[in-house]
Amino acid sequence: MSERRKHTPSRPSWRCPVCGILWPCSAAKLRLLAEYREDRPGLLTHLAKVQKAATADLTTLHPGVALPDLTPRFVGWAATR
């Protein structure tokens, strides 16, 4: 029996190893919303920490390249729901 692959970020690229798109993908967002259903501040805090880690990884992965604002990608989607 094979284990289902999770929609967790592949570091340092911060892409979903299942979907291949930028993480958090739709499946990851749904899982996070369910996991933090009763704790929106906790979700936003978690996403801010994840964004900080992603910024560090992506800066190391692409030295000298200015990163776009990652806030909409990591935190913005959860703050508006």
Chimera marker file (.cmm) of the C-alpha trace (Angstrom):
<marker_set name="trace">
<marker id="1" x="0.000" y="0.000" z="0.000" r="1" g="1" b="0" radius="0.5"/>
<marker id="2" x="1.518" y="3.341" z="-1.009" r="1" g="1" b="0" radius="0.5"/>
<marker id="3" x="1.332" y="6.332" z="1.265" r="1" g="1" b="0" radius="0.5"/>
<marker id="4" x="-0.588" y="9.292" z="-0.126" r="1" g="1" b="0" radius="0.5"/>
<marker id="5" x="1.713" y="12.138" z="-0.984" r="1" g="1" b="0" radius="0.5"/>
<marker id="6" x="1.142" y="15.286" z="0.988" r="1" g="1" b="0" radius="0.5"/>
<marker id="7" x="0.817" y="18.781" z="-0.363" r="1" g="1" b="0" radius="0.5"/>
<marker id="8" x="3.672" y="20.112" z="1.759" r="1" g="1" b="0" radius="0.5"/>
<marker id="9" x="6.340" y="22.498" z="0.504" r="1" g="1" b="0" radius="0.5"/>
<marker id="10" x="9.425" y="21.138" z="-1.160" r="1" g="1" b="0" radius="0.5"/>
<marker id="11" x="12.299" y="23.217" z="0.102" r="1" g="1" b="0" radius="0.5"/>
<marker id="12" x="14.129" y="25.278" z="-0.996" r="1" g="1" b="0" radius="0.5"/>
<marker id="13" x="11.924" y="25.859" z="-4.070" r="1" g="1" b="0" radius="0.5"/>
<marker id="14" x="8.678" y="26.155" z="-2.105" r="1" g="1" b="0" radius="0.5"/>
<marker id="15" x="6.721" y="24.239" z="-4.715" r="1" g="1" b="0" radius="0.5"/>
<marker id="16" x="4.221" y="21.505" z="-4.000" r="1" g="1" b="0" radius="0.5"/>
<marker id="17" x="5.777" y="18.113" z="-4.797" r="1" g="1" b="0" radius="0.5"/>
<marker id="18" x="2.348" y="16.735" z="-5.743" r="1" g="1" b="0" radius="0.5"/>
<marker id="19" x="0.967" y="19.595" z="-7.869" r="1" g="1" b="0" radius="0.5"/>
<marker id="20" x="4.238" y="21.158" z="-8.963" r="1" g="1" b="0" radius="0.5"/>
<marker id="21" x="2.845" y="24.639" z="-8.408" r="1" g="1" b="0" radius="0.5"/>
<marker id="22" x="3.879" y="27.314" z="-5.954" r="1" g="1" b="0" radius="0.5"/>
<marker id="23" x="3.106" y="26.361" z="-2.375" r="1" g="1" b="0" radius="0.5"/>
<marker id="24" x="0.666" y="26.748" z="-0.725" r="1" g="1" b="0" radius="0.5"/>
<marker id="25" x="-1.355" y="25.061" z="-3.434" r="1" g="1" b="0" radius="0.5"/>
<marker id="26" x="-5.156" y="24.810" z="-3.245" r="1" g="1" b="0" radius="0.5"/>
<marker id="27" x="-5.015" y="21.446" z="-1.477" r="1" g="1" b="0" radius="0.5"/>
<marker id="28" x="-2.579" y="22.813" z="1.128" r="1" g="1" b="0" radius="0.5"/>
<marker id="29" x="-4.779" y="25.860" z="1.699" r="1" g="1" b="0" radius="0.5"/>
<marker id="30" x="-7.824" y="23.678" z="2.279" r="1" g="1" b="0" radius="0.5"/>
<marker id="31" x="-5.891" y="21.465" z="4.698" r="1" g="1" b="0" radius="0.5"/>
<marker id="32" x="-4.573" y="24.477" z="6.609" r="1" g="1" b="0" radius="0.5"/>
<marker id="33" x="-8.028" y="26.063" z="6.816" r="1" g="1" b="0" radius="0.5"/>
<marker id="34" x="-9.421" y="22.820" z="8.220" r="1" g="1" b="0" radius="0.5"/>
<marker id="35" x="-6.513" y="22.353" z="10.617" r="1" g="1" b="0" radius="0.5"/>
<marker id="36" x="-6.830" y="25.897" z="11.993" r="1" g="1" b="0" radius="0.5"/>
<marker id="37" x="-10.633" y="26.112" z="11.674" r="1" g="1" b="0" radius="0.5"/>
<marker id="38" x="-11.018" y="27.400" z="15.236" r="1" g="1" b="0" radius="0.5"/>
<marker id="39" x="-7.787" y="29.415" z="15.365" r="1" g="1" b="0" radius="0.5"/>
<marker id="40" x="-7.467" y="32.020" z="12.598" r="1" g="1" b="0" radius="0.5"/>
<marker id="41" x="-4.808" y="34.002" z="14.528" r="1" g="1" b="0" radius="0.5"/>
<marker id="42" x="-2.811" y="30.778" z="14.902" r="1" g="1" b="0" radius="0.5"/>
<marker id="43" x="-3.084" y="30.129" z="11.161" r="1" g="1" b="0" radius="0.5"/>
<marker id="44" x="-1.873" y="33.627" z="10.325" r="1" g="1" b="0" radius="0.5"/>
<marker id="45" x="1.015" y="33.302" z="12.788" r="1" g="1" b="0" radius="0.5"/>
<marker id="46" x="1.983" y="29.932" z="11.296" r="1" g="1" b="0" radius="0.5"/>
<marker id="47" x="1.830" y="31.322" z="7.752" r="1" g="1" b="0" radius="0.5"/>
<marker id="48" x="3.957" y="34.342" z="8.711" r="1" g="1" b="0" radius="0.5"/>
<marker id="49" x="6.633" y="31.988" z="10.081" r="1" g="1" b="0" radius="0.5"/>
<marker id="50" x="6.452" y="29.871" z="6.929" r="1" g="1" b="0" radius="0.5"/>
<marker id="51" x="6.774" y="33.007" z="4.788" r="1" g="1" b="0" radius="0.5"/>
<marker id="52" x="9.910" y="33.998" z="6.707" r="1" g="1" b="0" radius="0.5"/>
<marker id="53" x="11.446" y="30.562" z="6.057" r="1" g="1" b="0" radius="0.5"/>
<marker id="54" x="10.462" y="30.723" z="2.384" r="1" g="1" b="0" radius="0.5"/>
<marker id="55" x="12.007" y="34.169" z="2.028" r="1" g="1" b="0" radius="0.5"/>
<marker id="56" x="15.284" y="32.891" z="3.466" r="1" g="1" b="0" radius="0.5"/>
<marker id="57" x="15.293" y="29.791" z="1.239" r="1" g="1" b="0" radius="0.5"/>
<marker id="58" x="14.362" y="31.650" z="-1.931" r="1" g="1" b="0" radius="0.5"/>
<marker id="59" x="16.918" y="34.393" z="-1.270" r="1" g="1" b="0" radius="0.5"/>
<marker id="60" x="19.622" y="31.739" z="-0.906" r="1" g="1" b="0" radius="0.5"/>
<marker id="61" x="18.366" y="29.849" z="-3.955" r="1" g="1" b="0" radius="0.5"/>
<marker id="62" x="18.306" y="32.991" z="-6.119" r="1" g="1" b="0" radius="0.5"/>
<marker id="63" x="21.061" y="35.306" z="-4.824" r="1" g="1" b="0" radius="0.5"/>
<marker id="64" x="20.973" y="38.817" z="-6.188" r="1" g="1" b="0" radius="0.5"/>
<marker id="65" x="17.389" y="38.491" z="-7.437" r="1" g="1" b="0" radius="0.5"/>
<marker id="66" x="14.773" y="40.704" z="-5.814" r="1" g="1" b="0" radius="0.5"/>
<marker id="67" x="11.902" y="38.589" z="-4.571" r="1" g="1" b="0" radius="0.5"/>
<marker id="68" x="8.336" y="39.720" z="-5.132" r="1" g="1" b="0" radius="0.5"/>
<marker id="69" x="6.217" y="40.462" z="-2.069" r="1" g="1" b="0" radius="0.5"/>
<marker id="70" x="5.408" y="36.993" z="-0.732" r="1" g="1" b="0" radius="0.5"/>
<marker id="71" x="2.700" y="38.200" z="1.656" r="1" g="1" b="0" radius="0.5"/>
<marker id="72" x="-0.262" y="37.615" z="-0.711" r="1" g="1" b="0" radius="0.5"/>
<marker id="73" x="0.998" y="34.116" z="-1.469" r="1" g="1" b="0" radius="0.5"/>
<marker id="74" x="1.612" y="33.021" z="2.110" r="1" g="1" b="0" radius="0.5"/>
<marker id="75" x="-0.598" y="35.131" z="4.369" r="1" g="1" b="0" radius="0.5"/>
<marker id="76" x="-2.941" y="37.248" z="2.268" r="1" g="1" b="0" radius="0.5"/>
<marker id="77" x="-5.214" y="34.414" z="1.123" r="1" g="1" b="0" radius="0.5"/>
<marker id="78" x="-5.935" y="33.389" z="4.739" r="1" g="1" b="0" radius="0.5"/>
<marker id="79" x="-6.434" y="36.891" z="6.088" r="1" g="1" b="0" radius="0.5"/>
<marker id="80" x="-9.260" y="37.634" z="3.657" r="1" g="1" b="0" radius="0.5"/>
<marker id="81" x="-11.424" y="34.583" z="4.377" r="1" g="1" b="0" radius="0.5"/>
<link id1="1" id2="2" r="1" g="1" b="0" radius="0.2"/>
<link id1="2" id2="3" r="1" g="1" b="0" radius="0.2"/>
<link id1="3" id2="4" r="1" g="1" b="0" radius="0.2"/>
<link id1="4" id2="5" r="1" g="1" b="0" radius="0.2"/>
<link id1="5" id2="6" r="1" g="1" b="0" radius="0.2"/>
<link id1="6" id2="7" r="1" g="1" b="0" radius="0.2"/>
<link id1="7" id2="8" r="1" g="1" b="0" radius="0.2"/>
<link id1="8" id2="9" r="1" g="1" b="0" radius="0.2"/>
<link id1="9" id2="10" r="1" g="1" b="0" radius="0.2"/>
<link id1="10" id2="11" r="1" g="1" b="0" radius="0.2"/>
<link id1="11" id2="12" r="1" g="1" b="0" radius="0.2"/>
<link id1="12" id2="13" r="1" g="1" b="0" radius="0.2"/>
<link id1="13" id2="14" r="1" g="1" b="0" radius="0.2"/>
<link id1="14" id2="15" r="1" g="1" b="0" radius="0.2"/>
<link id1="15" id2="16" r="1" g="1" b="0" radius="0.2"/>
<link id1="16" id2="17" r="1" g="1" b="0" radius="0.2"/>
<link id1="17" id2="18" r="1" g="1" b="0" radius="0.2"/>
<link id1="18" id2="19" r="1" g="1" b="0" radius="0.2"/>
<link id1="19" id2="20" r="1" g="1" b="0" radius="0.2"/>
<link id1="20" id2="21" r="1" g="1" b="0" radius="0.2"/>
<link id1="21" id2="22" r="1" g="1" b="0" radius="0.2"/>
<link id1="22" id2="23" r="1" g="1" b="0" radius="0.2"/>
<link id1="23" id2="24" r="1" g="1" b="0" radius="0.2"/>
<link id1="24" id2="25" r="1" g="1" b="0" radius="0.2"/>
<link id1="25" id2="26" r="1" g="1" b="0" radius="0.2"/>
<link id1="26" id2="27" r="1" g="1" b="0" radius="0.2"/>
<link id1="27" id2="28" r="1" g="1" b="0" radius="0.2"/>
<link id1="28" id2="29" r="1" g="1" b="0" radius="0.2"/>
<link id1="29" id2="30" r="1" g="1" b="0" radius="0.2"/>
<link id1="30" id2="31" r="1" g="1" b="0" radius="0.2"/>
<link id1="31" id2="32" r="1" g="1" b="0" radius="0.2"/>
<link id1="32" id2="33" r="1" g="1" b="0" radius="0.2"/>
<link id1="33" id2="34" r="1" g="1" b="0" radius="0.2"/>
<link id1="34" id2="35" r="1" g="1" b="0" radius="0.2"/>
<link id1="35" id2="36" r="1" g="1" b="0" radius="0.2"/>
<link id1="36" id2="37" r="1" g="1" b="0" radius="0.2"/>
<link id1="37" id2="38" r="1" g="1" b="0" radius="0.2"/>
<link id1="38" id2="39" r="1" g="1" b="0" radius="0.2"/>
<link id1="39" id2="40" r="1" g="1" b="0" radius="0.2"/>
<link id1="40" id2="41" r="1" g="1" b="0" radius="0.2"/>
<link id1="41" id2="42" r="1" g="1" b="0" radius="0.2"/>
<link id1="42" id2="43" r="1" g="1" b="0" radius="0.2"/>
<link id1="43" id2="44" r="1" g="1" b="0" radius="0.2"/>
<link id1="44" id2="45" r="1" g="1" b="0" radius="0.2"/>
<link id1="45" id2="46" r="1" g="1" b="0" radius="0.2"/>
<link id1="46" id2="47" r="1" g="1" b="0" radius="0.2"/>
<link id1="47" id2="48" r="1" g="1" b="0" radius="0.2"/>
<link id1="48" id2="49" r="1" g="1" b="0" radius="0.2"/>
<link id1="49" id2="50" r="1" g="1" b="0" radius="0.2"/>
<link id1="50" id2="51" r="1" g="1" b="0" radius="0.2"/>
<link id1="51" id2="52" r="1" g="1" b="0" radius="0.2"/>
<link id1="52" id2="53" r="1" g="1" b="0" radius="0.2"/>
<link id1="53" id2="54" r="1" g="1" b="0" radius="0.2"/>
<link id1="54" id2="55" r="1" g="1" b="0" radius="0.2"/>
<link id1="55" id2="56" r="1" g="1" b="0" radius="0.2"/>
<link id1="56" id2="57" r="1" g="1" b="0" radius="0.2"/>
<link id1="57" id2="58" r="1" g="1" b="0" radius="0.2"/>
<link id1="58" id2="59" r="1" g="1" b="0" radius="0.2"/>
<link id1="59" id2="60" r="1" g="1" b="0" radius="0.2"/>
<link id1="60" id2="61" r="1" g="1" b="0" radius="0.2"/>
<link id1="61" id2="62" r="1" g="1" b="0" radius="0.2"/>
<link id1="62" id2="63" r="1" g="1" b="0" radius="0.2"/>
<link id1="63" id2="64" r="1" g="1" b="0" radius="0.2"/>
<link id1="64" id2="65" r="1" g="1" b="0" radius="0.2"/>
<link id1="65" id2="66" r="1" g="1" b="0" radius="0.2"/>
<link id1="66" id2="67" r="1" g="1" b="0" radius="0.2"/>
<link id1="67" id2="68" r="1" g="1" b="0" radius="0.2"/>
<link id1="68" id2="69" r="1" g="1" b="0" radius="0.2"/>
<link id1="69" id2="70" r="1" g="1" b="0" radius="0.2"/>
<link id1="70" id2="71" r="1" g="1" b="0" radius="0.2"/>
<link id1="71" id2="72" r="1" g="1" b="0" radius="0.2"/>
<link id1="72" id2="73" r="1" g="1" b="0" radius="0.2"/>
<link id1="73" id2="74" r="1" g="1" b="0" radius="0.2"/>
<link id1="74" id2="75" r="1" g="1" b="0" radius="0.2"/>
<link id1="75" id2="76" r="1" g="1" b="0" radius="0.2"/>
<link id1="76" id2="77" r="1" g="1" b="0" radius="0.2"/>
<link id1="77" id2="78" r="1" g="1" b="0" radius="0.2"/>
<link id1="78" id2="79" r="1" g="1" b="0" radius="0.2"/>
<link id1="79" id2="80" r="1" g="1" b="0" radius="0.2"/>
<link id1="80" id2="81" r="1" g="1" b="0" radius="0.2"/>
</marker_set>
